[in-house]
Amino acid sequence: MSAIKQLGLLGLLFLLLSSSCQKEKRVRIFELAYQNLEFDIPAGFNGSQALIFEFPELKTNFESFLNQSGADPATVGGIFPLNARITSFDGTEYYYIQEVEIRVCPSIQADCTAQIDGVFYIEELNGRADDDIDLQPGLQNVKDLMSGEYFRVEVVLFLDFGQITPFDQPSRLDMTFEVTE
């Protein structure tokens, strides 16, 4: 094959790859911030099952945030997880935690489901967690839930294999969602 044909095929391949991998461009209208959701990790919890902290009925305050921003409700196209952090009040490290998942769902549900409702997460901490744990945002659009009046939050902690929570650890969750066009 001639060099010109090879160069042409390489250029075509590059063009196809670059056009198919375009990142979604969201235009942020405003943010929904939920701060100081406090919970206490108890001492002596066995890591054979998940440790779940529930906030069964939180106000979304969506209308208030919308009014403050001056945005037209018709322009809201989505609400997406942006960032979240769990912080230890007493500065002790979370070395015993392996995974964290934050789930949200309607407040009328008895509990949230992992595959559907996880909005923030981090996996494979392997003893590397400090006194703050920064979580990764999920990809799902939670507009239907977060533009309502109330929602449920669950903080789900998975301990390292064989670990037991060593002490009582007062903690808090701060999380932010972005409202986009």
N, C-alpha and C positions, 0 to 999 in steps of 0.2 A: 504494500500500500504506500502511496506517495506521502511525502511529508506534509503536503498541503491538505490532503484528505484527513490525515491523522490530526493535524492541527484543527481542522474544521470540526471533526467529531469531538475532540476535546473541548472546543469552545461550546458546541451544542450541549454536551454533557454538563459543563459548568453552568450554562444558562438554565437548563432544566433543574439542576439541584438548587441553584440560588433562588429561583422563582417558587419552588415548592417548599422552601424552608423559611419563608417570610414570617416574621414574628407578628403576632396579633398586636395591633396598636390600639390601646385603650386611651380614651380621653377622660381624665379624672375630673369629676364635678366637685366632689367633696369627700371627706372621710368620716366614717362612723367609728368613734373610739370608745372602747369599753375598758375602764381601768379599775384597778383595785378590787378584783374579784378574789377575796381572801379565802384560804382553806388551810387546814393544819394536817400535815402528814403525821400519822401517829407512829410512835415507837413500837417495835415488835411485830410489824406486819410481815407476814410470810409472802415471799414473792412468787408463790405457785399460782396465783391468780392476779388479775388486774386490780389495781387500786383506783376506784372511781369516786370523784368528787362532783356533786351535782349542784347546779344552780337552776332550779326547775322553772322559774318564771321571772325572767329579766325583761324589762321594757326595752324595746329597740330604740325609742326616741327618734325614730326615722323622721316623723313630721317636724319635730323641733330642729333637727339637723338640716332638713330640707329648707325650712323657713329661714334659718340662719344663713344658709348659702345663697338664698335668693334664686335658686334653680327652679325651673319649670318641671313638675313631676313627669310630664310627657317626654322629657329628654333623658330620663333615667333608663338606660338599657341593661344595666347589670350591677350587681354588688358582688365583689370578689374579695377573698381573704388577702390582706396586704402584709401584716406582720404581727407577731405575738411573742411574748416573753414571759417566762415564769421566773420569779425572783424570790430568793430566800430572805426573809426579814432579818434573821440573825447572822447572815453572812456565811453560814455553813454550806459546804458543797453537796451537790446531789450525785456524788460518785456512785451511788448504789442504783441509780436509774438507768435503764437500758433504752427505753422508748417512751415517747410522750405523744398522745394524740388528743386534740381538742375537737369535740363534736358539737354540732348545733342541730337542733330540730324543733318542730313546733312544741310549745309548752304543754299542749294537751297529751303528748306522747309520754308513756311511762319511762322510756329510755331511748337513746339515740343509737343508730345502727352504724357500725364501723365503715362498711363499704360505701354507704350512701352519705353519711353525715359528717365525715372527718374533714375539717377545714384547715387545720394546722397540724403539723406533725414533725417529729424528728426520730430517726432510727439509729441503731447501732452506736450509742454513745460510748459503750465499753469503758466506763469509768472516767470519761473525759469531761463530764459535766462540772462546771464551776458552781458558783452561787447564783448564777443566771443561766437560763437555758433559752436560747433563741430558737424559735420554731420556724419551719418552712411553710409557706402558704400552699394550700391546695389549689386546684384549678377550677373548681365548680362555681357556678353562678348561683348565689343564694338570695337573689332578688325577691322571689316570692316569700321567703321566710323573713328576711330582714326588713322588708318594707311593710310588714305587718305591725301589730302592736306589742306582742310578747314572743319570746323564744326561750328555749332551754339550752343550757351549756353543760357539757360534761368534760371534765379534765380526767383523762385516762392515763395512768402511769403503769408501766411494766418494769419490774425490777430486774437487775442482772440475775442470772441463774444462781440459785442458792443463797441469794441475799435476803436479809431481813432488815427492815428500816431500823437504823441504829438509835434514833432519838426522835422526839417530837420536833417537827420542823415547820414553823409558821411560814406560809408562802402566799404569793399572790400571782394572779394572771392578769396581764394587760394585753389587749388585742385590738387590732384596727382592721377595718374593712374599707375598701375604696368603692365609691359609687361612681359609675362611669356612664358615658353616653351609649 
